[in-house]
Amino acid sequence: MFLILTCAIATRALFLLVSLAGVWRVTWVKGDHIFWLLTLLFAPLLLEMVVTLKRRKGQDYKWFSPPIFLFLISIIPSIWILELHYQQDKAGDPQCKKLDSWENVKRVITLNETTGDNLTYQNYLEALCSNEWILALHQILLVLLIVGKWLLPLGGGVTRDELSQLLLIFVGTAADILEFTSETLSDVKENSPQLVYIILAVWTWSMLQFPLHLAVVNSKSDSSDDREAREVSLLTKHSTDIWGIVEALFIQDGPFLTVRLTVMTYFDVFHQMLVFFAIKNFLVVILNVYRLSVHRE
């Protein structure tokens, strides 16, 4: 019991810490302390922790993970603000520090002792390029969603085998989402602010996969009656497979394909990687439609 409570509290503490880092960065970039009000979004996660620890002894739910959902609510607004600010002022920090080499990373870690200035870690964190900060938040968010789900106590009825499958799905999903945001946002032209909103909206929509566990957790009837088992509906029998298809068509690959086609046609952006990933999304959509037709037979 002590280990379960420790994991439940530690995971939510990590969620809050990363969200706080995002709010701090927003406040510094915008130069306005009013953005500290974003920390009010942490309140639902804190309330959920108290309720879960008291009523469920720290255990998560079977089909849905409230802490992961509330973590997304607490950090996504900060990422939106940082992305929009960066897209509006890409040339605003030409002297910023990039983490594109080991030498630059070592300078951040060792505080660049050769300068002789009394610098702090905060100075160096503030000096990092906006794009480096945003990319780091995206990466940490996705990694923490996977690790956090692993650390959270299992919900009732969820087996370790189902959890392992879910985590593997999360890894593939996270890689696709990170590639979508980093590659597609890099294609945004200065005169296309509406495209930034479209990409961020689709990215936010795709993140809703992480609190849901329907793609893995099986819906098994508790009744042992053979007649009821034979009369089980198609939807119940293939519920997990159908949910996986729905995710691909309407939450991830379908919207990603739509955005990429829009970028190529309406916004006149064209390069090899964009075409490749558009073809990849198209193949996933077509294969899932075929898979759905197979289940109907």
Backbone torsions as a table, in degrees:
resi	resn	phi	psi	omega
1	MET	NA	-40.8	180.0
2	PHE	-61.3	-41.3	179.8
3	LEU	-65.2	-39.8	179.5
4	ILE	-62.6	-46.8	179.7
5	LEU	-65.2	-38.1	179.1
6	THR	-63.9	-45.0	179.1
7	CYS	-64.0	-41.1	-179.8
8	ALA	-62.6	-43.6	-179.0
9	ILE	-72.6	-43.7	-177.8
10	ALA	-62.5	-40.2	-179.9
11	THR	-63.9	-45.1	179.5
12	ARG	-68.2	-32.1	176.3
13	ALA	-64.9	-39.4	176.0
14	LEU	-64.2	-42.0	177.0
15	PHE	-57.3	-47.0	-178.1
16	LEU	-66.8	-37.2	-179.2
17	LEU	-64.1	-45.2	179.5
18	VAL	-67.3	-40.9	177.4
19	SER	-62.5	-38.6	178.2
20	LEU	-65.0	-38.7	176.5
21	ALA	-62.0	-39.5	177.5
22	GLY	-64.4	-42.8	178.9
23	VAL	-65.6	-41.0	177.8
24	TRP	-59.3	-43.6	-179.5
25	ARG	-64.8	-41.6	177.9
26	VAL	-60.3	-45.2	-179.1
27	THR	-61.6	-40.9	180.0
28	TRP	-69.9	-44.3	-177.9
29	VAL	-64.1	-43.1	-178.0
30	LYS	-80.3	-19.4	-180.0
31	GLY	65.2	31.4	-177.7
32	ASP	-140.8	120.4	-177.1
33	HIS	-70.5	-8.4	179.2
34	ILE	-64.9	-22.4	-179.3
35	PHE	-71.6	-10.1	172.4
36	TRP	-63.9	-16.7	176.2
37	LEU	-63.2	-16.5	176.2
38	LEU	-61.8	-21.3	178.4
39	THR	-66.6	-15.4	175.3
40	LEU	-62.9	-22.9	177.8
41	LEU	-69.9	-12.2	177.9
42	PHE	-76.7	-20.8	-174.0
43	ALA	-57.7	-45.2	179.1
44	PRO	-60.3	-36.4	179.4
45	LEU	-67.8	-39.9	177.1
46	LEU	-64.9	-41.8	178.8
47	LEU	-64.5	-42.3	178.9
48	GLU	-61.9	-38.9	179.0
49	MET	-61.8	-45.1	-179.8
50	VAL	-62.0	-45.7	-178.2
51	VAL	-65.5	-43.6	-178.3
52	THR	-66.4	-41.7	179.5
53	LEU	-64.9	-35.4	-176.1
54	LYS	-80.0	-43.6	-172.4
55	ARG	-94.9	-32.7	-175.5
56	ARG	-115.9	7.3	179.1
57	LYS	56.9	33.4	176.0
58	GLY	90.1	-8.8	-176.0
59	GLN	-75.6	143.6	179.0
60	ASP	-80.6	175.3	178.6
61	TYR	-92.1	164.9	-175.2
62	LYS	-74.0	-50.9	-171.6
63	TRP	-96.5	-19.2	-170.7
64	PHE	-145.8	141.5	-178.8
65	SER	-112.9	98.7	179.0
66	PRO	-58.1	-41.0	-179.1
67	PRO	-63.1	-37.6	178.5
68	ILE	-68.0	-42.1	178.5
69	PHE	-61.7	-44.1	-178.8
70	LEU	-72.2	-29.6	173.2
71	PHE	-63.3	-42.6	177.5
72	LEU	-62.3	-40.6	178.1
73	ILE	-62.2	-35.2	-176.1
74	SER	-77.7	-24.9	-174.3
75	ILE	-110.5	-27.7	-176.8
76	ILE	-60.2	-42.0	177.3
77	PRO	-58.2	-37.6	178.4
78	SER	-64.3	-42.4	179.5
79	ILE	-66.5	-39.6	175.4
80	TRP	-56.8	-49.2	-177.7
81	ILE	-62.5	-43.2	-179.9
82	LEU	-66.3	-41.1	179.4
83	GLU	-64.8	-45.2	-179.3
84	LEU	-65.5	-40.0	178.4
85	HIS	-64.0	-42.4	-179.5
86	TYR	-65.7	-42.8	-178.9
87	GLN	-66.0	-29.1	179.3
88	GLN	-82.3	-19.7	-175.3
89	ASP	-142.3	60.1	-177.4
90	LYS	-66.1	-28.8	-177.8
91	ALA	-97.4	15.9	-174.3
92	GLY	-76.0	-19.2	-179.3
93	ASP	-133.8	68.2	-177.0
94	PRO	-65.5	-24.0	-178.2
95	GLN	-95.9	14.5	-176.7
96	CYS	-70.4	162.9	-179.1
97	LYS	-95.8	133.9	179.0
98	LYS	-107.4	151.5	176.8
99	LEU	-102.8	51.6	-176.1
100	ASP	-103.0	11.4	176.5
101	SER	-156.9	158.4	178.1
102	TRP	-62.3	-33.9	-179.6
103	GLU	-62.5	-43.3	179.5
104	ASN	-67.2	-37.2	178.0
105	VAL	-64.5	-42.6	179.8
106	LYS	-63.5	-35.7	178.3
107	ARG	-63.6	-38.5	178.0
108	VAL	-66.8	-40.5	-177.3
109	ILE	-70.7	-41.5	-176.0
110	THR	-91.3	4.3	178.2
111	LEU	63.9	22.2	174.0
112	ASN	52.2	63.6	-173.2
113	GLU	-62.1	-19.6	-177.0
114	THR	-71.9	-15.1	-177.9
115	THR	-77.7	-27.3	-178.9
116	GLY	78.4	2.2	180.0
117	ASP	-85.9	153.6	176.7
118	ASN	-84.7	76.8	-176.8
119	LEU	-97.6	156.4	178.5
120	THR	-121.8	170.0	177.1
121	TYR	-59.7	-34.1	179.1
122	GLN	-62.3	-40.0	177.6
123	ASN	-59.3	-42.9	-178.3
124	TYR	-73.1	-37.9	176.5
125	LEU	-63.3	-38.0	178.1
126	GLU	-69.9	-29.3	-177.0
127	ALA	-80.4	-12.5	178.9
128	LEU	-64.7	146.6	179.4
129	CYS	-59.9	145.6	-179.3
130	SER	-57.3	-41.0	-179.0
131	ASN	-65.4	-34.1	177.2
132	GLU	-65.0	-41.8	179.1
133	TRP	-63.0	-47.1	-176.9
134	ILE	-64.5	-44.9	179.2
135	LEU	-61.8	-40.5	178.6
136	ALA	-62.4	-41.1	178.3
137	LEU	-63.9	-42.4	176.8
138	HIS	-59.1	-46.7	-177.2
139	GLN	-66.3	-46.6	-179.8
140	ILE	-63.9	-39.3	178.5
141	LEU	-58.3	-49.4	-176.5
142	LEU	-68.2	-41.6	178.1
143	VAL	-63.8	-41.6	-178.2
144	LEU	-69.0	-31.3	175.6
145	LEU	-62.4	-39.5	179.6
146	ILE	-71.6	-51.7	-179.0
147	VAL	-64.4	-39.1	-179.8
148	GLY	-62.4	-42.7	178.1
149	LYS	-64.1	-34.9	178.6
150	TRP	-66.5	-40.6	-176.9
151	LEU	-78.4	-30.2	-178.5
152	LEU	-61.3	136.8	177.9
153	PRO	-58.0	141.1	-177.1
154	LEU	-63.0	142.6	174.6
155	GLY	-77.8	163.8	-179.0
156	GLY	-61.6	128.1	178.0
157	GLY	90.4	-5.8	179.6
158	VAL	-94.0	123.5	-179.8
159	THR	-89.0	165.7	177.7
160	ARG	-66.5	-32.9	177.6
161	ASP	-64.4	-43.1	177.8
162	GLU	-65.5	-37.7	177.6
163	LEU	-63.7	-42.6	179.4
164	SER	-63.2	-40.2	176.5
165	GLN	-63.2	-42.2	-179.4
166	LEU	-63.1	-41.5	180.0
167	LEU	-66.1	-37.8	177.0
168	LEU	-65.0	-39.2	175.7
169	ILE	-63.6	-41.8	178.8
170	PHE	-59.5	-40.2	-179.1
171	VAL	-62.6	-47.7	178.7
172	GLY	-64.8	-40.7	178.6
173	THR	-63.4	-44.4	-179.6
174	ALA	-61.6	-41.5	179.4
175	ALA	-63.0	-43.2	179.2
176	ASP	-64.6	-42.0	-178.6
177	ILE	-66.8	-42.8	179.7
178	LEU	-63.9	-41.5	177.8
179	GLU	-63.5	-39.2	-179.3
180	PHE	-63.6	-49.0	-177.0
181	THR	-68.4	-45.6	-176.2
182	SER	-68.4	-44.7	-178.2
183	GLU	-72.0	-45.4	-174.2
184	THR	-71.9	-41.4	178.6
185	LEU	-65.8	-28.6	177.3
186	SER	-69.3	-17.8	178.7
187	ASP	-87.9	-4.9	-177.2
188	VAL	-69.7	129.6	176.7
189	LYS	-86.8	162.4	-176.1
190	GLU	-62.8	-27.9	-177.8
191	ASN	-97.4	22.7	-178.1
192	SER	-126.7	57.9	-179.0
193	PRO	-65.9	-29.7	-179.9
194	GLN	-64.8	-29.0	178.6
195	LEU	-66.5	-33.9	178.1
196	VAL	-62.1	-43.4	178.6
197	TYR	-62.8	-40.2	-179.8
198	ILE	-63.7	-46.6	-178.4
199	ILE	-63.7	-45.1	-179.4
200	LEU	-66.2	-35.5	178.1
201	ALA	-65.3	-44.5	178.5
202	VAL	-66.3	-39.4	176.8
203	TRP	-61.1	-45.0	178.8
204	THR	-61.8	-42.9	179.3
205	TRP	-61.9	-41.4	-179.0
206	SER	-67.8	-27.4	-179.3
207	MET	-69.2	-15.1	-179.7
208	LEU	-69.3	-8.2	176.9
209	GLN	-67.8	-29.9	-171.0
210	PHE	-70.3	-37.9	177.8
211	PRO	-73.3	-16.6	-176.3
212	LEU	-95.7	140.8	-176.9
213	HIS	-119.2	18.2	-171.8
214	LEU	-71.4	-17.5	-177.3
215	ALA	-75.9	-12.8	-176.0
216	VAL	-125.2	-45.7	-173.8
217	VAL	-66.6	121.4	-176.6
218	ASN	-77.8	144.4	176.0
219	SER	-100.8	93.1	-176.3
220	LYS	-104.6	136.8	179.0
221	SER	-73.1	137.5	178.5
222	ASP	-76.9	-14.6	-178.0
223	SER	-79.6	141.6	179.9
224	SER	-99.9	5.7	-177.9
225	ASP	-68.3	122.6	-177.0
226	ASP	-64.6	-34.9	-179.1
227	ARG	-65.3	-42.7	178.2
228	GLU	-64.5	-36.9	179.7
229	ALA	-64.1	-37.9	-180.0
230	ARG	-71.6	-29.0	-176.1
231	GLU	-92.2	9.9	-179.1
232	VAL	-62.3	140.6	-175.8
233	SER	-73.1	162.4	177.4
234	LEU	-61.6	-39.9	-178.9
235	LEU	-63.6	-42.1	-179.8
236	THR	-71.0	-40.6	-177.1
237	LYS	-64.4	-39.2	-176.6
238	HIS	-115.0	31.4	-173.4
239	SER	-60.2	-43.4	-178.3
240	THR	-67.9	-41.0	178.7
241	ASP	-64.7	-42.6	-179.3
242	ILE	-65.4	-39.0	178.0
243	TRP	-64.5	-38.8	176.6
244	GLY	-61.2	-38.7	178.0
245	ILE	-67.7	-42.3	178.5
246	VAL	-60.7	-42.1	178.0
247	GLU	-58.9	-46.2	-178.3
248	ALA	-65.3	-42.0	-174.5
249	LEU	-76.2	-40.9	-168.7
250	PHE	-115.3	-13.5	-177.2
251	ILE	-112.9	-33.3	-176.9
252	GLN	-122.3	-80.7	-170.2
253	ASP	-65.3	-36.1	177.3
254	GLY	-61.6	-55.4	176.6
255	PRO	-61.3	-38.6	179.3
256	PHE	-61.8	-42.6	178.6
257	LEU	-63.0	-43.0	179.7
258	THR	-60.5	-44.0	179.6
259	VAL	-64.3	-44.3	-177.7
260	ARG	-66.2	-38.7	176.0
261	LEU	-65.7	-37.6	176.8
262	THR	-64.3	-41.6	178.6
263	VAL	-61.6	-40.7	-177.1
264	MET	-75.3	-37.6	-174.1
265	THR	-91.3	-57.7	-174.2
266	TYR	-75.6	-41.5	-176.2
267	PHE	-96.1	2.4	172.0
268	ASP	55.2	47.6	174.8
269	VAL	-112.8	131.8	-176.0
270	PHE	-148.5	124.4	170.8
271	HIS	-158.7	168.4	-170.4
272	GLN	-60.3	-45.2	-176.7
273	MET	-65.8	-37.8	178.7
274	LEU	-63.2	-43.2	178.8
275	VAL	-65.1	-42.8	-179.1
276	PHE	-59.6	-48.8	-177.5
277	PHE	-70.5	-29.1	174.4
278	ALA	-65.7	-42.2	177.3
279	ILE	-64.4	-39.9	178.7
280	LYS	-61.3	-46.9	177.2
281	ASN	-61.4	-39.2	179.2
282	PHE	-63.5	-43.0	179.3
283	LEU	-63.7	-41.7	179.3
284	VAL	-63.0	-42.4	178.8
285	VAL	-62.7	-47.2	-179.0
286	ILE	-64.0	-42.8	-179.6
287	LEU	-65.5	-34.3	177.8
288	ASN	-72.8	-33.9	173.8
289	VAL	-64.1	-42.2	177.1
290	TYR	-63.1	-42.1	179.0
291	ARG	-62.6	-38.9	178.0
292	LEU	-64.7	-40.0	178.9
293	SER	-65.9	-33.1	177.8
294	VAL	-66.1	-39.7	-179.7
295	HIS	-66.9	-25.3	-178.3
296	ARG	-78.0	-17.6	-178.0
297	GLU	-76.2	NA	NA
